[in-house]
């Protein structure tokens, strides 16, 4: 029998298949659970701790999934709940800042397809049983695997149903061979052009103060770029700025947060922000000082120099972030599909789940999707 509980001891209901689901409302209580489990960089304690602190207006809802007979933890799902347009929504702790979302899985988890379906069903049943009256579960940008382990929650959806994807560059031990494979990008020439400037150098911040200085420059440069393109920019608002700086504060010293830059006596010419977990690095943000430096392709150059430096430290997997800009193909990235899931938890959520499913289906037919997008707009979020 499955026991589905909330924090209150009298909040018990039952379901099937011997899986227990407990919900915690405070990330600090949940953080110690499965702290050595399988995860991606975006389920790291530094990332989630900073996230729940910065986006505190959203209510934490962390599902701890365990074996009902033994009490052994199987998975932890870091989520939030909020109300939008009168609909009570449960989703990952993300709000657009994470490149992927996934449960944290126990190190010894050996989950077959039946286990995955049972875990997913138990989570949905547990959410429906809570007194909060939730209407809709949305799980976006899920990878099919988490450190090589199957992600059980993708069984609720269709692989590749997400509108975005990862962009992964896999490398061997020979970085020179990789440079040869992208020789048409002329990165050595770009470095020579940049190096003509007095004091030219590449650096990775090794302390919090320097990381903060480079993040300040990044915010200014990215805002200028977005204004030129006529696009809205929010990553330097109070909440996002605090979030990224807290990730850097916690993670720079041990190499989890990677803040890098091209610097010369004239200016900080380009910057990147990324996170590293094991042998995998995720590039999150790039900025540069504008057209005056275009002769050395500063955005591409700071990215390539960061990859070279991290390769020397043992990184072999470089995810160049969601979005399919052409430079990622030129850097050798292969698309990695991600999965979206929408499940109605009540009758009120059903129309939104149906709309999400229709949108996911349309993605397999790009021309039809474009027509539908123009006709319907983006809809409720």
C-alpha positions as CSV (number, residue, x, y, z in Angstrom):
1,X,0.0,0.0,0.0
2,X,1.2,3.5,-0.8
3,X,1.0,6.2,1.9
4,X,0.7,9.7,0.6
5,X,1.4,12.3,3.3
6,X,1.8,16.0,3.9
7,X,3.7,17.5,6.8
8,X,0.8,17.1,9.1
9,X,0.6,13.6,10.7
10,X,-3.2,13.5,10.2
11,X,-2.8,14.0,6.4
12,X,-2.6,10.4,5.4
13,X,-4.4,8.8,2.4
14,X,-3.7,5.6,0.6
15,X,-3.0,4.4,-2.9
16,X,-1.1,1.4,-4.4
17,X,2.2,-0.3,-5.2
18,X,4.1,0.4,-2.0
19,X,5.4,3.9,-2.7
20,X,5.1,6.7,-0.1
21,X,5.0,10.4,-1.1
22,X,5.7,13.0,1.5
23,X,5.5,16.8,0.8
24,X,7.8,19.3,2.5
25,X,7.1,23.0,2.4
26,X,10.6,24.2,3.2
27,X,13.7,23.5,1.1
28,X,16.0,23.6,4.1
29,X,14.2,20.6,5.5
30,X,14.4,18.7,2.2
31,X,18.0,19.7,1.3
32,X,19.6,16.9,3.4
33,X,17.5,14.2,1.7
34,X,19.3,12.3,-1.1
35,X,22.2,14.8,-0.9
36,X,24.4,12.3,-2.7
37,X,21.8,11.2,-5.2
38,X,21.9,11.3,-9.0
39,X,21.1,14.8,-10.3
40,X,22.0,17.4,-12.9
41,X,23.7,20.7,-12.1
42,X,20.3,22.3,-11.6
43,X,19.3,20.1,-8.7
44,X,22.5,20.9,-6.9
45,X,22.1,22.3,-3.4
46,X,23.8,25.6,-4.4
47,X,21.4,26.1,-7.2
48,X,18.2,25.1,-5.4
49,X,19.1,26.8,-2.2
50,X,19.7,30.1,-4.0
51,X,16.5,29.6,-6.1
52,X,14.2,29.0,-3.2
53,X,15.7,32.0,-1.3
54,X,15.5,34.4,-4.3
55,X,12.0,33.4,-5.5
56,X,10.5,33.3,-2.1
57,X,7.1,34.6,-3.2
58,X,6.4,31.1,-4.6
59,X,5.5,28.4,-2.2
60,X,7.9,25.5,-2.0
61,X,6.4,22.0,-2.5
62,X,9.1,19.3,-2.4
63,X,8.0,15.7,-3.0
64,X,10.0,13.0,-1.2
65,X,9.2,9.7,-2.8
66,X,10.2,6.6,-0.8
67,X,9.6,2.8,-0.4
68,X,6.6,2.5,1.9
69,X,7.8,-0.8,3.4
70,X,11.4,0.2,4.2
71,X,11.2,4.0,4.3
72,X,14.2,4.3,2.0
73,X,14.1,7.4,-0.2
74,X,13.8,6.8,-4.0
75,X,13.5,10.3,-5.4
76,X,13.1,13.9,-4.5
77,X,11.2,16.3,-6.7
78,X,11.9,20.1,-6.1
79,X,8.7,21.9,-7.0
80,X,6.6,25.0,-6.2
81,X,3.0,25.9,-6.2
82,X,1.3,29.1,-7.3
83,X,-1.9,30.5,-8.6
84,X,-2.1,31.9,-12.2
85,X,-5.4,33.1,-13.7
86,X,-7.2,31.4,-10.9
87,X,-5.6,28.0,-11.7
88,X,-3.5,26.4,-8.9
89,X,-0.4,25.1,-10.6
90,X,2.4,22.8,-9.4
91,X,5.7,22.9,-11.4
92,X,9.4,22.6,-10.9
93,X,11.4,25.3,-9.1
94,X,12.6,26.9,-12.3
95,X,10.7,30.0,-13.7
96,X,13.0,29.9,-16.8
97,X,16.4,30.1,-15.1
98,X,17.2,26.3,-15.3
99,X,18.2,24.6,-18.5
100,X,16.6,21.3,-17.3
101,X,14.5,20.0,-14.5
102,X,14.5,16.5,-13.0
103,X,14.0,14.6,-9.8
104,X,17.0,13.7,-7.6
105,X,17.3,9.9,-7.7
106,X,18.8,7.6,-5.0
107,X,22.2,6.3,-5.9
108,X,21.1,2.7,-5.8
109,X,17.8,3.3,-7.6
110,X,17.2,0.6,-10.2
111,X,14.0,1.6,-11.8
112,X,12.4,-0.3,-14.7
113,X,9.5,0.9,-16.8
114,X,6.9,-0.4,-14.4
115,X,8.6,1.3,-11.4
116,X,8.7,4.6,-13.4
117,X,5.0,4.5,-14.1
118,X,4.2,3.6,-10.5
119,X,6.3,6.5,-9.1
120,X,4.7,8.9,-11.6
121,X,1.2,7.7,-10.7
122,X,1.9,7.9,-7.0
123,X,3.1,11.5,-7.3
124,X,0.0,12.5,-9.3
125,X,-2.3,10.7,-6.8
126,X,-0.5,12.4,-3.9
127,X,-0.9,15.9,-5.4
128,X,-4.6,15.3,-6.0
129,X,-5.1,14.1,-2.4
130,X,-3.6,17.3,-0.9
131,X,-6.1,19.7,0.7
132,X,-4.7,22.6,-1.4
133,X,-6.9,21.7,-4.3
134,X,-4.3,21.9,-7.0
135,X,-5.5,22.0,-10.6
136,X,-2.5,21.4,-12.9
137,X,0.9,19.7,-12.8
138,X,3.4,21.0,-15.3
139,X,6.9,19.4,-15.5
140,X,9.0,21.1,-18.1
141,X,12.4,20.6,-19.7
142,X,13.0,17.1,-18.3
143,X,16.0,15.1,-19.6
144,X,15.4,11.4,-20.3
145,X,18.2,10.4,-18.0
146,X,19.8,11.8,-14.8
147,X,23.5,10.8,-14.6
148,X,22.7,7.8,-16.7
149,X,19.7,6.7,-14.7
150,X,16.3,6.8,-16.4
151,X,14.1,9.7,-15.3
152,X,10.9,8.1,-14.1
153,X,8.8,11.2,-14.5
154,X,9.2,11.3,-18.3
155,X,6.8,8.3,-18.4
156,X,4.0,10.9,-17.9
157,X,4.8,12.5,-21.3
158,X,6.4,12.0,-24.7
159,X,10.2,12.2,-25.2
160,X,11.1,15.3,-27.1
161,X,7.8,17.1,-26.5
162,X,9.5,20.2,-25.1
163,X,9.8,23.2,-27.4
164,X,13.5,23.6,-26.4
165,X,16.4,21.2,-26.3
166,X,19.9,20.9,-24.9
167,X,22.9,21.3,-27.1
168,X,25.7,19.0,-26.1
169,X,29.3,18.9,-27.2
170,X,31.0,15.6,-26.2
171,X,34.8,15.6,-26.2
172,X,37.5,13.1,-25.8
173,X,40.8,13.7,-24.0
174,X,42.5,15.5,-26.9
175,X,41.4,19.2,-27.0
176,X,43.6,19.8,-30.0
177,X,41.5,17.3,-31.9
178,X,38.4,19.2,-31.0
179,X,39.9,22.5,-32.1
180,X,40.7,21.0,-35.4
181,X,37.1,19.8,-35.8
182,X,35.9,23.5,-35.5
183,X,38.8,25.1,-37.4
184,X,36.4,26.9,-39.7
185,X,35.4,29.1,-36.8
186,X,39.0,30.4,-36.7
187,X,39.3,30.6,-32.9
188,X,43.1,30.8,-33.0
189,X,42.9,33.8,-35.3
190,X,40.3,35.5,-33.0
191,X,42.6,35.0,-30.0
192,X,45.5,36.5,-31.9
193,X,43.4,39.6,-32.8
194,X,42.2,40.0,-29.2
195,X,45.8,39.5,-27.9
196,X,47.0,42.6,-29.7
197,X,45.2,44.7,-27.1
198,X,47.3,45.7,-24.1
199,X,46.8,43.5,-21.1
200,X,44.7,41.0,-23.0
201,X,44.0,37.8,-21.1
202,X,41.4,35.2,-20.3
203,X,40.4,34.6,-16.7
204,X,38.1,32.5,-14.6
205,X,37.0,34.2,-11.3
206,X,38.5,32.4,-8.3
207,X,36.9,34.5,-5.6
208,X,33.4,35.9,-4.9
209,X,34.4,39.5,-5.2
210,X,35.8,39.1,-8.7
211,X,32.8,37.0,-9.8
212,X,30.5,39.8,-8.6
213,X,32.4,42.4,-10.6
214,X,32.1,40.3,-13.8
215,X,28.4,39.6,-13.2
216,X,27.9,43.4,-12.8
217,X,29.5,43.8,-16.3
218,X,27.5,40.9,-17.7
219,X,24.2,42.5,-16.6
220,X,25.1,45.8,-18.2
221,X,26.3,44.2,-21.5
222,X,23.4,41.9,-21.8
223,X,20.9,44.6,-21.1
224,X,22.5,46.8,-23.8
225,X,22.4,43.9,-26.3
226,X,18.7,43.2,-25.5
227,X,17.8,46.8,-25.9
228,X,19.4,46.9,-29.3
229,X,17.4,43.9,-30.3
230,X,14.2,45.3,-28.9
231,X,13.9,42.4,-26.5
232,X,12.8,42.5,-22.8
233,X,15.6,41.8,-20.3
234,X,14.9,40.7,-16.7
235,X,18.1,38.8,-15.6
236,X,19.4,42.0,-13.9
237,X,16.3,42.8,-11.9
238,X,16.5,42.5,-8.1
239,X,15.4,38.9,-7.8
240,X,17.4,37.4,-10.7
241,X,20.5,39.4,-9.8
242,X,20.3,38.2,-6.2
243,X,19.8,34.6,-7.4
244,X,22.8,34.5,-9.7
245,X,25.1,36.2,-7.2
246,X,24.1,33.7,-4.5
247,X,24.9,30.8,-6.8
248,X,28.3,32.4,-7.4
249,X,28.8,33.2,-3.7
250,X,28.3,29.5,-2.8
251,X,29.9,27.9,-5.9
252,X,32.8,29.8,-7.2
253,X,35.4,28.6,-4.7
254,X,34.9,24.9,-5.5
255,X,34.3,25.3,-9.2
256,X,30.6,24.7,-9.3
257,X,29.8,28.3,-10.5
258,X,32.1,29.3,-13.4
259,X,32.4,33.0,-14.2
260,X,34.9,33.7,-17.0
261,X,35.9,36.7,-19.0
262,X,38.1,38.2,-21.8
263,X,39.8,41.2,-20.2
264,X,42.3,43.8,-21.4
265,X,43.4,47.2,-20.1
266,X,40.6,48.9,-22.1
267,X,37.6,46.9,-20.9
268,X,36.0,43.6,-19.8
269,X,35.3,42.5,-23.4
270,X,33.2,39.4,-22.9
271,X,31.9,37.2,-20.0
272,X,30.2,33.9,-19.4
273,X,28.4,32.3,-16.5
274,X,27.9,28.6,-16.3
275,X,27.7,25.8,-13.8
276,X,29.8,22.6,-13.6
277,X,28.8,19.3,-12.0
278,X,31.3,16.5,-12.3
279,X,32.5,16.2,-15.9
280,X,29.5,18.3,-17.3
281,X,29.4,22.0,-17.8
282,X,26.3,24.1,-18.7
283,X,26.8,27.4,-20.3
284,X,24.0,29.8,-19.1
285,X,24.8,33.3,-20.1
286,X,27.2,35.1,-22.5
287,X,27.8,38.9,-22.8
288,X,30.2,41.0,-24.8
289,X,31.0,44.7,-25.2
290,X,29.4,45.3,-28.6
291,X,30.2,45.7,-32.2
292,X,33.5,47.6,-31.6
293,X,35.0,44.2,-30.7
294,X,33.5,42.1,-33.4
295,X,36.8,41.5,-35.2
296,X,37.7,39.0,-32.5
297,X,34.2,37.4,-32.1
298,X,34.3,38.0,-28.3
299,X,31.2,35.9,-27.5
300,X,32.4,32.9,-29.3
301,X,36.0,33.4,-28.2
302,X,35.1,33.6,-24.5
303,X,33.0,30.5,-24.8
304,X,35.8,28.5,-26.6
305,X,38.4,29.6,-24.1
306,X,36.1,28.6,-21.2
307,X,35.7,25.2,-22.8
308,X,39.4,24.8,-23.2
309,X,40.1,25.7,-19.6
310,X,37.5,23.4,-18.2
311,X,38.6,20.6,-20.5
312,X,42.0,20.8,-18.9
313,X,40.3,20.3,-15.5
314,X,38.5,17.1,-16.7
315,X,35.2,18.4,-18.1
316,X,34.2,16.3,-21.2
317,X,30.5,17.2,-21.6
318,X,29.6,20.8,-22.6
319,X,26.0,21.8,-22.8
320,X,25.7,25.1,-24.6
321,X,22.2,25.8,-23.2
322,X,18.7,25.6,-24.7
323,X,18.0,27.5,-27.8
324,X,19.3,26.5,-31.3
325,X,21.5,29.4,-32.4
326,X,23.7,28.5,-35.4
327,X,26.9,29.0,-33.5
328,X,26.1,25.9,-31.4
329,X,26.1,23.7,-34.4
330,X,29.4,25.3,-35.5
331,X,30.8,24.4,-32.1
332,X,29.8,20.8,-32.7
333,X,26.8,20.6,-30.4
334,X,24.2,17.9,-30.9
335,X,20.6,18.4,-29.9
336,X,19.4,16.6,-26.8
337,X,15.6,16.2,-26.6
338,X,13.8,17.3,-23.4
339,X,10.3,16.3,-22.3
340,X,7.3,18.4,-21.1
341,X,4.5,16.9,-19.0
342,X,1.1,18.4,-18.2
343,X,-1.4,16.5,-16.0
344,X,-4.8,17.8,-14.9
345,X,-5.2,17.5,-11.2
346,X,-8.8,18.7,-11.3
347,X,-11.5,19.5,-13.8
348,X,-10.4,23.2,-13.7
349,X,-6.9,22.1,-14.9
350,X,-8.2,19.9,-17.7
351,X,-8.5,22.6,-20.5
352,X,-5.0,23.8,-19.8
353,X,-3.6,20.2,-19.9
354,X,-5.4,19.6,-23.2
355,X,-4.0,22.8,-24.6
356,X,-0.5,21.9,-23.5
357,X,-0.9,18.5,-25.2
358,X,-2.1,20.0,-28.4
359,X,0.9,22.4,-28.4
360,X,3.3,19.5,-27.9
361,X,1.7,17.6,-30.8
362,X,1.9,20.6,-33.0
363,X,5.7,20.8,-32.4
364,X,6.0,17.7,-34.7
365,X,4.5,19.8,-37.5
366,X,6.4,23.2,-37.5
367,X,4.4,24.9,-40.2
368,X,1.1,24.1,-38.6
369,X,2.5,25.1,-35.2
370,X,3.4,28.5,-36.7
371,X,-0.1,29.1,-38.0
372,X,-1.6,28.1,-34.6
373,X,0.7,30.3,-32.7
374,X,-0.3,33.3,-34.8
375,X,-4.0,32.5,-34.4
376,X,-4.0,31.7,-30.7
377,X,-1.0,33.6,-29.3
378,X,0.9,32.3,-26.3
379,X,-2.2,31.7,-24.1
380,X,-2.3,31.1,-20.3
381,X,1.0,30.4,-18.6
